[in-house]
């Protein structure tokens, strides 16, 4: 079971969290401006790297906040993500 | 009898009697079933699983492949290694042929769980582990030392090593006393770390019940520890390997270290005339101990041409013989071993073909040692082949546990102590408890297995490898060299594939003795340079088998999952309701009266709702408060229909979709103020919808000023349904004008009930009838329910459950998200175009224009009327064309999602999702069930009161 550091609550067990998939995949501002292929890409296609992966988690059984971490998919080593709080699109500070 | 007159770590003052296979044995505290059987001269156990070959005890610990017991009792305990079961008075067991039998009844024993944190966990209490725990423990760090055996010491208990010129067991005793005195050190003996998961999360199976002869009432038999450690030190030791030669499975062929363990730990001499076969130094100690215990050693057969002269002298001085550069090529016996054939090896390790026979009743084998790297492997560690120690050893990496001692191929005692002290001190220091490693005491005695000459496959005296069916590789799986050759012949190269093809290492011992031997044989078969080229299979938990009952712990029966009940639950129970689980909620399904079955009760409840008045506890519906200046804008983006312009004091049914356009949930939104909504969700969808809202607010629209709060538990709600519901409400809420004109459909009123309870009343309907939902604070739920019941008593008010609710809504064609939808259904598929706004954008809207979603022949919601009105279709039944060929695969046109008998229609009816369903209205399809076809006509999905005339109740009041 992973040990994940919530930026607000500290390190907790994985059971307290919900997984949110790849970070940085923003909902398009105007989906209707996208063609079907682009929209399909947003809906269904995600990265699946062997190595570092920036992904979103929600501290569902704690503060309920979303955040992102960088996890190495080979070793499950986890470090804080680049954009916290974990906007699907990076939030300007 | 082969019990020695002195020595051993047994309590000779007590005699324990037990039975195996009906035969009576006796032993002493400190004995295992295996050691006591060996003491009585019995080495043979149950025959092998597939080939029925006679087998005997091979090992002395958890690696045992043959001696598996079914321990009798209530319930029985299957597949326990006799080498790990302590003798106890009255124990009764039988030996197995590789397959046990689980009991029929639930296990009544108590299994417990415990959650713990530790600074340092040390796994294994041999010399390295004890040293590590001492060094770490003295720092003040919280240390957990876990060991599978009943006493600390590991291999030191099997041998004759010295620390500080005193027997090593004295050093172990001193350490054990120190552990008791160190307040932050806890020792878990009889406990196995069965799993090493990510980020130092360990599962420890503690056999606490074994510490007493029988656990007292309520005391756990076993306890499962979930341990999160900052640092883990693995001192898990090594397993001795057998060797692969012809008839190497005969009873009386044992591991050399096991022979020594039985001698020194249990004072048992497993044979009187023993041949020792070895590839390195360590088995010389076995020969010496055998000789000193009075056995003959007619031959110590060493594969090496030049064994260390001092070791050879030690054996010869005691009357033993040493045959160097030789190997055992076969055994004979009926069935217990009575002789071995020994041959000389040439420089390439091939027998020269001039074997001679040596009589014996025991063959002690050391084919080398394999570090017990299982937990390191589970933790994600890589292994490399180390030619010097002839084993797979861990590759150190930051973030992985530190491995010390035999588990990393260090077999000498001084080295184990040094590594233990260093690793223990380093681990404690890393967790903030600074300490330096203690001085390493001088150690002497047993010789480590140095300078090996491994021999992976001793050729048979005739034939070729593909014929060597009696060269056993895995005793528990009855797999032999011929099986490995056949796998390679079939084109398999990967050790993972060969493992699965041959089933080698898939027994309940998980290949503790066989796996590296098999890799060695496979390396020969593939003409690889070393086992390192072949590599190991993946190590997965558990290290040793654990009972399912231990995994379950106390979370069985009522404690399996949390139960949620409404404030009115006690009333439903008293009324004899039958309940169903909806998520974690207990909801009343129906309220049978005397002698009624569900059908009869539901028919009665439905009629009351349609013709009089009925009431349902709807407290379980999810409720979320959505508050803030941007609440209207936010909900407008979430719902498929518009809610921004919803007037204050009004309610609106709404639906939500995921971004791919599929239905997520539905419910009613109430607008309580300009900036304040109360959103209801399905009973099972409440948590999901709140998560969904939060995700969008936090990650996409953090600029929207909205806050969401779950208030499900704060409210209780009663639905009052039926033409007489207005009358009941008038009695309940005297201050309220309940006329249709004053209190219209989808309106909200805050009022006080006649008993003073403040209530929010919504005129909503999930049945098509005139209906009100009375919402009160949760703690008024029961009082309100009773007040409603009393107010309608003379009108025959009828409590109804979820089954009636389902029938009533289905008669009206109202869907239930999750029953009539499954994540592949859009609102348009449901025919609910009216709930999809064309004016605004919302989450999922773009997807309706995707080519697949826009298809006109998607599966669509339709009504289904069985041609036989008495036939109730099974939900989930498949719909096929009448003319379809019934040879699989039969083209499926859709399936039944909801199906009931209707009192109002006087017949059965159903709803379903059918490909191109709306164009098929009028068609007849078939539902094949149990070998026959049920014909159904496709209809529109509204069966009752299509014009909605009943919504406002009776015209005159």
HADDOCK unambig.tbl for C-alpha pairs under 7 A between the chains (distance, minus, plus):
assign (segid A and resid 1 and name CA) (segid B and resid 197 and name CA) 5.93 0.50 0.50
assign (segid A and resid 1 and name CA) (segid B and resid 198 and name CA) 5.25 0.50 0.50
assign (segid A and resid 1 and name CA) (segid B and resid 199 and name CA) 6.95 0.50 0.50
assign (segid A and resid 1 and name CA) (segid B and resid 201 and name CA) 6.28 0.50 0.50
assign (segid A and resid 2 and name CA) (segid B and resid 198 and name CA) 5.42 0.50 0.50
assign (segid A and resid 2 and name CA) (segid B and resid 199 and name CA) 5.77 0.50 0.50
assign (segid A and resid 3 and name CA) (segid B and resid 199 and name CA) 6.04 0.50 0.50
assign (segid A and resid 31 and name CA) (segid B and resid 846 and name CA) 6.00 0.50 0.50
assign (segid A and resid 32 and name CA) (segid B and resid 846 and name CA) 5.86 0.50 0.50
assign (segid A and resid 36 and name CA) (segid B and resid 850 and name CA) 6.09 0.50 0.50
assign (segid A and resid 43 and name CA) (segid B and resid 660 and name CA) 6.50 0.50 0.50
assign (segid A and resid 66 and name CA) (segid B and resid 698 and name CA) 6.85 0.50 0.50
assign (segid A and resid 75 and name CA) (segid B and resid 380 and name CA) 6.80 0.50 0.50
assign (segid A and resid 86 and name CA) (segid B and resid 699 and name CA) 6.25 0.50 0.50
assign (segid A and resid 87 and name CA) (segid B and resid 698 and name CA) 6.75 0.50 0.50
assign (segid A and resid 87 and name CA) (segid B and resid 699 and name CA) 3.86 0.50 0.50
assign (segid A and resid 87 and name CA) (segid B and resid 700 and name CA) 6.30 0.50 0.50
assign (segid A and resid 88 and name CA) (segid B and resid 699 and name CA) 5.28 0.50 0.50
assign (segid A and resid 88 and name CA) (segid B and resid 700 and name CA) 6.34 0.50 0.50
assign (segid A and resid 89 and name CA) (segid B and resid 700 and name CA) 6.98 0.50 0.50
